[in-house]
Amino acid sequence: PVTAGSIVVPYGHVIGNEKWRGSEVAQRLQGKVRLIFEDGLGLVDFHLSNRTCILLISEADLVAGDEFKRRLVKFRNTSSLRGIVIVEKTRISEQYYSGVQKLVVLELGMVLLPVANQGEASQLIIQLVSFCVVREQSRDLGANPFVRKQRARLAEPAVLQAVQRIPGVGRAKALLLLQRFGSIHRLCNTPLRELQPVVGQTLAQQIYTF
């Protein structure tokens, strides 16, 4: 299973927790970012690149009780990722907002972004994804002016499908491998020790064996 501590997201992609499939926020993200759903994200709702993730607290979560507070505290205590908390602040949930603000900002030291609805939440996520992409591209272009041409080739469907034929490699992992190694030829000739830091020991062994 994919865990909050181990997942790496390719540029311009969002990995969404399966529980948000079919929701308004997911529907509004479709077509604006490359959204992939995964089971096993645990405490995290949406994963962005550069080790940033979103914990989305809905109006229903706020009204239902303190379960969301336990989730935030557990995330803060167990994860090394940068967590951004997006809270649905509506007329119904507004009375709970000051308590959330105190917990998230003062006690946990995390970023808190209030939104009026899931549509606004999706817009925030899109902006954060764009920021991550621009920052990473600026860094890459400083080192390699040809990086944009290379990245365009990585998205070719035939290449992506070929990598996904490796046992245990889904779309997200295939994109990550192509982003890291550049081509199927280079991936096939990569030593086990170089695969392990990218996908972990077990999957690295499967890729190497295949």
Residue, then its C-alpha position, 0 to 999 in steps of 0.5 A: p500500500v502507498t503510505a503518506g511517508s513513501i509516496v513521490v508524486p511526478y510534477g503536475h500530478v495529484i494523487g487523491n485518496e480513494k474516498w474523494r472519488g466522485s466528490e465535487v473537489a475531484q470533479r473540478l480537479q479533473g482536466k485541470v491537473r493529472l489526478i490519480f486515485e490510490d488506496g492506502l494514503g492513510l491520513v492524507d487526502f491529496h498528495l502534491s509534488n515536492r513532499t507537500c500534501i493536503l488534509l481537507i476538512s469538510e463542513a461535515d467533518l467539522v460538524a460531526g465531532d473531534e475525529f478530524k482533530r485526532r487525524l491532524v494531531k496524528f499526521r503532525n506527530t508521525s509524518s515528515l511531509r509538509g501538510i496544508v490544512i484546507v477547511e470548509k468554512t461555511r455558515i454552518s461550520e463557522q462556529y467551529y472555525s476558531g477552534v480549528q484555527k487554534l489547533v492547526v496554527l498555534e498548537l500544530g504549527m501548520v498552514l491553514l487555508p479556509v474555503a467557502n466550498q469544495g469548488e474553492a478547495s479545488q482552485l487552491i489545490i490547482q494553484l499549489v500544483s502550478f506553483c510546485v511545477v513552476r518552481e521545479q521547472s525553474r530549477d531544472l531549466g537552470a541546469n538543463p535547457f533541454v529538459r522540457k523536450q525530454r519531459a514531453r516525451l515521457a508522457e507518450p502513452a506507449v512508453l507509459q503503458a510499457v512501464q506499467r506492464i512491470p508487476g507492481v508498477g501503476r500509473a503513478k510509479a511509471l510516471l515517477l520512473l520515467q521522470r527519474f530515469g528518462s527512458i525505458h532503455r536506461l530503466c532496464n540498465t539501472p542497477l538495483r541500488e539506484l532503483q531502491p531509493v526511488v521506489g523502495q526495496t521490494l518494488a525495486q527488486q521486482i523491477y530489476t528481476f522483470 
